[in-house]
Amino acid sequence: MKDSVSVPLYNVEGKEIDSVKLDSSLFDGVVNSAAIYQAVNCYRANQRTGLAQTKTRGEVSGGGRKPWKQKGTGRARVGSMRSPLWRHGGVVFGPHPRDFSYTIPKKLKDLSLKSALNEKVKEDSLLILDDIAVEKPKTKDAVRIFSKLKMALKKERKKQKVLLLVDKLDTNLKLALRNIGFLSVSLASGTNAYEVLAHHKIIITRSALTELTKRFKD
C-alpha cells in the first residue's frame, strides 16, 4: 500500500458524508507479524499478577519430630512429617510470587500498533466517524448511534466486539457508553496492538485519527 488510501467518513446518523485519506506514515499496508507477536506477548505477560504460591517443607505446619525410629519397624525410613512425599507435606519446585512483566522497545510497540491497524484496514474493519457526542448521559442514545452505523445488530452483539477510539472523553459520553456490552472505549493516545486485535471492528473519530497519526510523526 504505497499510495495513500481513502476511506469513507460517516456521521452519527450512519451516512457517508466525505472521505478521509489515510496518512501513509501510519497506514502503509505493511503487517509485521513478528512485531505483533512480541507486543501481544509482552502485554499479556504484564497483565499477570504472579501471585501463585505453594509452601516448601520448611513452611508447612507439622512437627520436626521423626515419625518413627530409623530401623526395626519394617516401614520405610522417614525423617519428617513435612516431607513432600507425605500428604500435607511441602511442595517441591512449586510456584512462588514473581514479576512476569518486561518491556519492549518503543519502536517495536509502534510497529506492532501500526501493523494491527493496517490489518484492520485490509479486513475493511476500520470505520472513521466524524465526531461522537451525546446531550445526556443515556445509554439508549449511544446505542442508537451504533445501530445507525450497523454496529449494534442484536444477532451480532455477542459475537462482535467494537473498539471506539476517541481523542477525549467527556462525562456525558463516558456515562452513556459504559454499559454497552459489545463496546470498549479507549483514548487514541494510549491504544496498543493487543487492544486493536482483540476487537472485530474499530471505530475512530476524525480527531482521534489525527492524534494517532501524530504519535508516529513525533
Secondary structure by P-SEA (a helix, b strand, c coil): cccbbbbbbbccccccccccccccccccccccaaaaaaaaaaaaaaaccccbbbbccccccccccccccccccccccccccccccccccccccccccccccccccaaaaaaaaaaaaaaaaaaccbbbbcccccccccaaaaaaaaaaaccccccccccbbbbbbbccccaaaaaaccccccbbbbbcccccaaaaaaccbbbbcaaaaaaaaaaaac
